[in-house]
């Protein structure tokens, strides 16, 4: 749900997490776990991404991978 939160207004992520926290207890470093899960999923998508007419899809996946790696560098 938050994979593209960095491209949305800040209030989007804040409101989503606020609603989530009303029903769940999130671990202190849940962002790090989410970044790793996203990376795992995106790498799988990239491995299956066909080259050719869907190259924009591959570019989008690579951009997201770079974004999450940068987020992990900042978090760790």
N, C-alpha and C positions, 0 to 999 in steps of 0.2 A: 504494500500500500504506500510505503514511503520511499520507494526506490527512486522516484523522481522529485522528492520533496525539495531538493536543492534548486529545482527549477520553478518552484511554486512560491507564493508569498509565505513569509515566515509563519504567519498565523495558521496556515494549513497544518504544518507539522505540530505546532503547539496545541492546536485544538484536537487533533487526532490523538496525540499522546495523553492529553488531559482526559478525554473520554475513555481511553484504554485504561488509565490508572484508576478510574472510578470503579472498574470491575476486576482489575487484576493488580497484583503487586509485581512490578518490574524489578529485576536485579539491578544493582548499582551500575554495572558496566554493560547493560543490555545492548547499547549501540555497537560495541565491539563484536558481540556475537552476531548481531544483525549484519554488520559489514562482511563478516566471514561467510555467513549463509548466502548473502547476495553474490559475493565473489564466486562461490562454489556453483551457484545456479547459473551465473553469467558465463563462466568458463565452459560449462556444459552446453549452454546455448551457442556459444561461439564455435565449439567443436562441431556442432551440428548445422551451423549456418552455411547455406549453400552460397557459393560465389556466383557472381553474375548479376542477374537483375535484382537480387536482394542485397546488393553490396551496401546500401544505406542501412539496412538492418545490422549488418556486421559492424559498420562504423559506429552505430549507436551503442551496440554492445561493448565495443572496445572503449568508447568514451566513458561508459558507466564503470567499466573495470578500472580504468585509470583514476576515476573519481573516488571509488571506494578504496583503492590502494593509498591514495593521498589522505583520505580520512583516517585510515588505519595508521599511517605514519604520524599523523597529528595526535592520535589517541594513545599511541603506545610509547 
